[in-house]
């Protein structure tokens, strides 16, 4: 993370704490399902080149998010910090697009030698036209920002979440519910996993079962027992697939035929020859490895993670999504 210059006393100076990219391939998912939506949330035009967001405090301690158009500079700074190297991120004034009050993300750090972080006071000359201060999402509630954050954390902590699903369940010969090739949707392997809110603290401890996750073997036994009972007339219920999962998979399939806005489907690095996929849609988020299973989070299921077994249809869907996904440069 960038250091700050303790000797600077200028009220207008920005003490840089961190920075993030706002591009079609990488953007804070708390802002929206795709890149254009994230730009709209900040009042920006969705230019293809993207932006860099520099988060810091002024000399009075106020939180500011400075938007710059020098994406390469911000990318180099982030890469340096990720490698544990120092980098003085000082964007040229000519690259500054605007300065927005507040932070869209929660930060656990603060600049030394200045007052504690706080939102800036309204500008008296703005006559009520000031933009409201950016604020991070409340992790105690559940909604689209928290759902997308949960999916992001699963992507980062894939191994811990994947351990909750055994291979017998993950690679069972079942089809993806509601796929384009199987509109009726044979039973996909779906199980409930632990609550993704407060994800970093839970998973960082290396115990994927915290949060009351359902054991995959127990889920399979339950599914077998349910199969012995009389099947209801409703196809969705009889398939054993959550209707929200069915809807998410159907909408993900629709992206293949009608590409969504940039950033709605993103691809990033994964070990081996695989890729990590992130896709979002109205009320749902998907995270998957192209050589493995998928996890789905839904607005209507607060804190629940719904794994979908690989089956016979999921590999084709993931391959198609990977083909249209945007990748980091």
N, C-alpha and C positions, 0 to 999 in steps of 0.2 A: 504494500500500500504506500502511496506517496506520503512523504514527510511534509512538514510545514515549516516555514521560516519563522522562528520565534521572535526574530528581531523586527519584523514588519509590524508597524503600528498604524498603518493607513486604514481608515474605516472602510474604504472601498476595496481593499485587497481581499482576494478570495483565498482562503486556506483550503487547499484541495485535500479531500479525504479519500475519495475514490472516483471511479468513472466507469461507465458502461456504454456499450454500443447500442445504437438505435438504427438498425439496418434490416432489410427484409429477412436476412438469415439469423440475426441475433438482435433481440430486443427484450426489454423487461416485460414478461408475459402478464404482469399485473395490470398493464395498461390496455390490453385488448387481445382478441383472438388472433389478430394478424397485424402486419406492419402498418397498413393504412389506418386501422383502428387505433393503434398505439400512437401514431402521429396526431390523429384527431384529438386524442385525450390531452395532448400537450399543445394543441393549437398550431401544429406544424403541417406544412405541405409534405406529402409522402414522396419526396424525391428519391429516385432509385439509388442514388449514392449513399443516402442515409445521413446520420448525424452521430456525434459523440455527446454524451451527457456527462458533465463534470459536476460532481456533488461536493459541496464544501460550505464553509461558513465565512461570513464577512468579519471585519474587525470588531463588530458588536455582538458576534456570536449567532447572528441570524442564519437560518438555513437557506441555501440557494442552489438551484440546479441550472447550470449554465449550458446552453445548447450551442455547440460549435459544428461547423461544417467540415472541419479537418479530421475526417474519420481515421485516416492513416496514423496521425499523431496519437489519437486516443488509443487506437489498437496497439501501437508500439508500447505505450505506457502500460496498458493492461497486461500485455505479454511479459513485460519486464517485471512487473510486480508479481505475476504468477510464478516467475522463476526465482523470486526472492531477491531481485535486484532493485536498486534504487533508481528512480526516474523522476525527474522534475517536470511534471506536466504543467506547462505554462503556455496555453494557447495564445496565439497572436490576437490582438483586439479585432483585427480585420476578419478573423474566422468566427467571431462570436455572432450567432444568429439572434439570440435573446437570452435573458436571464429570468427564470421562473422562480417564484417564492416557494420554499418548502422542498421536501425530498419525496420522490415517489416510492423509495425503498427505505426500509428500516436499517439504520446504521448503528453499530454498537461502539463507535468511536467518536471522538470529538477533538477539535483542534485545541492544542495547548495554549494557555496564556490568553484566552478569550472567554467571555461568558458562556454558560451552558447553551447548547443548541436550542433555538426557539424560532418560531415563525416570525418573519419580518412584520413590522407595523405597517398598516396601510399607508400608501403615499397620499398625503393630504391634497396634493395637486391633481390626483387622478380622478377626484370627484365621483368616487364609487365605481369606477370602471376597472379597478384592480382585479386581476384574476385571483380566485381563491387559492390559498397555499396548497401545494401538493402534499399528500399524506400517504403513508404506506397503508396497506389493507390491515384491518383488524383480524388478527389470527384467532380471536376468540369467537368469531362468527364464521359463516360459510356462505360463499357466493362465487360468482365467476372468477374474481381475482384469486381467491383462496384455492379454488379448484385447479386453476392453471399453475399456481405455485406448487401445489401438491404433485402435479404431474412432472413439473421441472425437478422436484426433489427426488422423485422415483427414478428419473433418468440419471441423476447424479449418484444415487445410492442403489443402482440396479441390483447388484449382487445381494444386498441385504433383503430386498423385496423378493427377488427371484427364489431365494432359499425357502420361502414359505410355500412354494408350489412344487410338488414332487414331479418327476419326469413322467410317471405313469399318467398323471392328470394332464400335464402340459402338452404331451405329444399323443394323446388319445386320438383315435381316428374319427374325429367328429368335424363337422363343417361349421364355418362361421355363420351365425344366425343372420338371416336377412341379407345374404350376399346377393349380388346381381345374378349369379348362376344358381342360387338356391333361395328363391324368395320365401319359401315356407320356413327355411332355417331349421335344420336338424340341431339337436342339442349341442351347443358349444359348452366347453368346460368353463364354468364361471364359479368363482368362489369369492367370499368376502375376506378382505385382509384388513390390516390395522389402519387406524385413523392417521391420515397424513398431516393433520394440523400439528404444528410444533415439530415438524419433520426432522430438522437438523439435530435437535437435541436427542430425540428418540433413536434415530438411526446411527448417530455418531457414536453411541455407546456400543454398537455392534450387536445389539439384541433385537432382531427383527420381530420378535414376538411381543414386544411391549406394545401396549395399546389394544390388547385383546384380539389378536388376529385369530381367524379360524383355521385350524389345521387342515391341510389339503386332504389328508386321508379321511378325516371326519366328514368333510364335505362330500367326498366321493361315496362314503358309506351312506350318507343321508340321501344322495341322489339315487343310489341303487334301491334304497327302501322306498323312495317316492315312486320309482318306476313300477313297483309292484302294485301300487294303488291304481284305482280307476282313473284314467286320463280325463281331465275336463275337456269340454268342447272347444274352449278357446285355444287357438294354436300357440299364442305367445306363452300362455301358462303351461301348456302341455310340453312345450319344448324345454322348459326349465330355464329359459333365458330371460333375464331381466328386460322388460320392454325398453328401458333406457339404453341398455347395451345394444339391443337390436336396432334401435333408432340411430345410435352413434355409428354402428358398422354400416348401415345403409347409407348414411350421409357421407361417410368416408369413401364408400364405393362410388358415390355420385361425384366426388372430386375427380375421379379418374376420367370421367367423361366430360365434366365441366370444371376445368381447373379453378380453384378458389383464389381469393386475393393473395398477393405475395405474403409469405410468412405464415399462412394458415397451416402449411405442412413444411416442416423443417427437418433437415438431416444433419447429424453431427457424428463425430468420431465414436467408434466402439472398438473393442479389442478384436484382433484377427481381421477377417474380411467383412465383418458385419458393420452395420451403421445403426445409430440410435435415431429413431423417428419420433417426432413430436407433432401431433395434429390436434387442432381445436375446432370446435363447431358450436352452434347455439346450444348451450347447456351441457356440453361434454368436452372432455379432454382425453386424448389417447397418447400413450407412450409405449414404444415397442422396440425390440431389437429385431433386425431383419432376419436373423437366424434363430429366433426364439419366439416367445409368446408376446402378448400385449396386455396392458393394464388400462382400464377405463375408469375415469372419475366422472360423476354426474352431479349436476346442481341439485337434483331431487334426492340424492343420497348423501347427506352431509357426512364427511369424514370417512366414507367407504371407498375402498379400492376393489375393483371388480376385474380379476384376471380372466383372460379369454385364452383357452387352450389353442395350441397351434393348429391341430386338425388338418384338413385337406385344403380348405379355402383360404385360411389366414396367410400362408406364404405368398400366394398370388396377390392378395391385397397389399401386403407390405412391399412387395416388389414394385407394384404399380405406383404406390405412394412415394417410394424412394425415387422413382424415375421423374416425378414431377416436383419433388421437394427442392427447396432452395438450400444451398450449402454455404458455410462461411468461406470467404475468399481465401 
